[in-house]
């Protein structure tokens, strides 16, 4: 469509996707049988677009929309407890202009940050099937190609972490990096707060526990733990920017 960027056209394709019949049926069911507290709302009930700053240096990769959160509001991590936790941390780290995200049109803006997910549809019981994740992988691969400034990827939870590394090791970027010393996949273990440098110009991958209500209410993931992850990412990005600036100055002399 005239006037739309490649990234915007990609999101149009995502929203129109019907590759996974099980998920299509589930989204239709949830949109029909609404949670009582949202019975007067019109559910989005479709695959979710990614969103954020097209010049982002940080890409956040979640698992999937919540059935009565993003799937209801039409924006990732919006309208549920996971979003409350995540956007507060993003605001404190300077990646978001506000600490809450209630509606698709509430004025939330991300700076230097872009949010996507391993799966764009809410899965039954929050458990995607392997084939459904594979169907969504090309969209993530295309996003990474179009988001040319990304230098850090934050995977929220083990499934997102595995989905990103599956892309690295099987996608075009991974094939290019193999020749430059991509380490054995088994050496990259998931854990909260870990990060790994990857060869071939690939972004550094950071990992965090998912900000699910189960994790945040039990104390498995605390605000301090989340702040530390974003502090590490900020430090990494700022160090890289300073080094780039120094290299640029020395070259210009």
QUITASUL-V974412 format. One record per residue. N is the residue number from 1. RES is the residue in one small letter. SS is DSSP state (h for helix, s for strand, l for the rest). Layout:
# QUITASUL-V974412
N & RES & SS
N & RES & SS
This chain:
# QUITASUL-V974412
1 & x & l
2 & x & l
3 & x & l
4 & x & l
5 & x & l
6 & x & h
7 & x & h
8 & x & h
9 & x & h
10 & x & h
11 & x & h
12 & x & h
13 & x & h
14 & x & h
15 & x & h
16 & x & l
17 & x & l
18 & x & l
19 & x & l
20 & x & l
21 & x & h
22 & x & h
23 & x & h
24 & x & h
25 & x & h
26 & x & h
27 & x & h
28 & x & h
29 & x & h
30 & x & h
31 & x & h
32 & x & h
33 & x & l
34 & x & l
35 & x & l
36 & x & h
37 & x & h
38 & x & h
39 & x & l
40 & x & l
41 & x & l
42 & x & l
43 & x & l
44 & x & l
45 & x & l
46 & x & l
47 & x & l
48 & x & l
49 & x & l
50 & x & l
51 & x & s
52 & x & s
53 & x & l
54 & x & l
55 & x & l
56 & x & l
57 & x & l
58 & x & s
59 & x & s
60 & x & s
61 & x & s
62 & x & s
63 & x & l
64 & x & l
65 & x & l
66 & x & l
67 & x & l
68 & x & l
69 & x & l
70 & x & h
71 & x & h
72 & x & h
73 & x & h
74 & x & l
75 & x & l
76 & x & l
77 & x & l
78 & x & l
79 & x & l
80 & x & l
81 & x & h
82 & x & h
83 & x & h
84 & x & h
85 & x & h
86 & x & h
87 & x & h
88 & x & h
89 & x & h
90 & x & h
91 & x & h
92 & x & h
93 & x & l
94 & x & l
95 & x & l
96 & x & s
97 & x & l
98 & x & l
99 & x & l
100 & x & l
101 & x & l
102 & x & l
103 & x & l
104 & x & l
105 & x & l
106 & x & l
107 & x & l
108 & x & l
109 & x & l
110 & x & s
111 & x & l
112 & x & l
113 & x & s
114 & x & s
115 & x & s
116 & x & s
117 & x & s
118 & x & l
119 & x & l
120 & x & l
121 & x & l
122 & x & l
123 & x & l
124 & x & h
125 & x & h
126 & x & h
127 & x & l
128 & x & l
129 & x & l
130 & x & h
131 & x & h
132 & x & h
133 & x & h
134 & x & h
135 & x & h
136 & x & h
137 & x & h
138 & x & h
139 & x & h
140 & x & h
141 & x & h
142 & x & h
143 & x & h
144 & x & h
145 & x & h
146 & x & h
147 & x & l
148 & x & l
149 & x & l
150 & x & l
151 & x & l
152 & x & s
153 & x & s
154 & x & s
155 & x & s
156 & x & s
157 & x & l
158 & x & h
159 & x & h
160 & x & h
161 & x & h
162 & x & h
163 & x & h
164 & x & h
165 & x & h
166 & x & h
167 & x & h
168 & x & h
169 & x & h
170 & x & h
171 & x & l
172 & x & h
173 & x & h
174 & x & h
175 & x & h
176 & x & h
177 & x & h
178 & x & h
179 & x & l
180 & x & l
181 & x & l
182 & x & l
183 & x & l
184 & x & l
185 & x & h
186 & x & h
187 & x & h
188 & x & l
189 & x & l
190 & x & l
191 & x & l
192 & x & l
193 & x & l
194 & x & l
195 & x & s
196 & x & s
197 & x & l
198 & x & l
199 & x & l
200 & x & l
201 & x & l
202 & x & l
203 & x & l
204 & x & s
205 & x & s
206 & x & s
207 & x & s
208 & x & s
209 & x & l
210 & x & l
211 & x & l
212 & x & l
213 & x & h
214 & x & h
215 & x & h
216 & x & h
217 & x & h
218 & x & h
219 & x & l
220 & x & l
221 & x & l
222 & x & l
223 & x & h
224 & x & h
225 & x & h
226 & x & h
227 & x & h
228 & x & h
229 & x & h
230 & x & h
231 & x & h
232 & x & h
233 & x & h
234 & x & h
235 & x & h
236 & x & h
237 & x & h
238 & x & h
239 & x & h
240 & x & h
241 & x & h
242 & x & h
243 & x & h
244 & x & h
245 & x & h
246 & x & h
247 & x & h
248 & x & h
249 & x & h
250 & x & h
251 & x & h
252 & x & h
253 & x & l
